[in-house]
């Protein structure tokens, strides 16, 4: 988990999800807007769909929509893990 171009508005954040099939989430932010999301691993159609849906979305709105979504009996999901990643980057870099 790290950011590139720290100190600039644009940044890239990498997150290792747990309890799901995806292996890594690469989040590109411009301030509090999600510019691009790449999810490595997981169900290709679902992860691509989630990626396209959150592009251009405010980080707070994405968290609100994705937090707590389960996948079967796992207790979490790729969308839920994305919300955790976004919460983490918000806290770490004090993004509103």
C-alpha positions in Angstrom: 0.0 0.0 0.0 1.6 3.2 -1.1 1.1 6.5 -3.0 3.1 7.9 -5.8 3.5 11.6 -6.5 2.9 12.4 -2.8 2.2 16.0 -2.2 0.5 16.5 -5.6 -3.3 16.4 -6.1 -3.0 13.4 -8.4 -1.8 10.2 -6.8 -1.8 6.5 -7.3 -2.6 4.2 -4.3 -2.2 0.4 -4.3 -4.2 -1.8 -1.9 -4.0 -5.5 -1.2 -7.6 -6.7 -0.5 -8.2 -9.5 1.9 -10.9 -12.2 1.9 -11.7 -11.9 -1.8 -10.5 -13.2 -5.1 -8.9 -10.0 -6.3 -5.2 -9.5 -5.5 -4.6 -5.8 -5.9 -6.4 -2.6 -6.4 -4.7 0.4 -8.1 -6.6 3.6 -7.4 -5.7 6.8 -9.3 -7.1 9.9 -7.6 -7.2 13.6 -8.5 -8.0 15.2 -5.2 -11.1 13.5 -3.9 -12.1 12.2 -7.4 -11.4 8.6 -8.5 -9.9 9.0 -12.0 -9.2 5.3 -12.7 -9.4 2.0 -10.9 -7.6 -1.2 -11.9 -8.4 -4.4 -10.1 -6.0 -7.3 -10.6 -7.6 -10.7 -10.2 -11.2 -11.5 -9.2 -14.2 -11.9 -11.5 -13.3 -10.0 -14.6 -16.7 -8.8 -15.6 -17.6 -7.6 -12.0 -14.3 -5.9 -11.3 -14.3 -4.2 -14.7 -17.9 -3.1 -14.1 -17.1 -1.7 -10.6 -14.0 0.1 -12.1 -16.0 1.8 -14.7 -18.8 2.8 -12.4 -16.5 4.6 -9.9 -14.5 6.5 -12.4 -15.2 10.2 -12.0 -16.9 9.6 -8.7 -16.2 11.4 -5.4 -14.4 9.2 -3.0 -17.0 9.7 -0.3 -19.9 8.7 -2.6 -18.0 5.6 -3.6 -17.5 4.6 0.0 -21.1 5.2 0.8 -22.3 3.1 -2.1 -19.8 0.2 -1.8 -19.3 -0.3 2.0 -20.7 -3.5 3.4 -21.6 -5.3 0.1 -21.1 -9.0 0.7 -20.0 -11.7 -1.7 -21.7 -15.0 -0.8 -20.7 -16.0 2.7 -17.4 -14.2 2.7 -18.6 -11.3 4.7 -16.8 -8.9 2.3 -16.5 -8.4 -1.5 -14.4 -6.6 -4.0 -16.6 -3.5 -3.7 -16.5 -3.7 0.1 -12.7 -4.0 0.0 -12.5 -1.0 -2.4 -14.5 1.0 0.2 -11.9 0.0 2.8 -9.1 1.0 0.5 -10.7 4.4 -0.1 -11.2 4.9 3.7 -7.6 4.1 4.2 -6.3 6.5 1.6 -8.7 9.2 2.9 -7.4 8.8 6.5 -3.7 8.5 5.5 -3.6 11.5 3.2 -6.4 13.6 4.9 -8.6 13.7 1.8 -12.1 15.1 2.2 
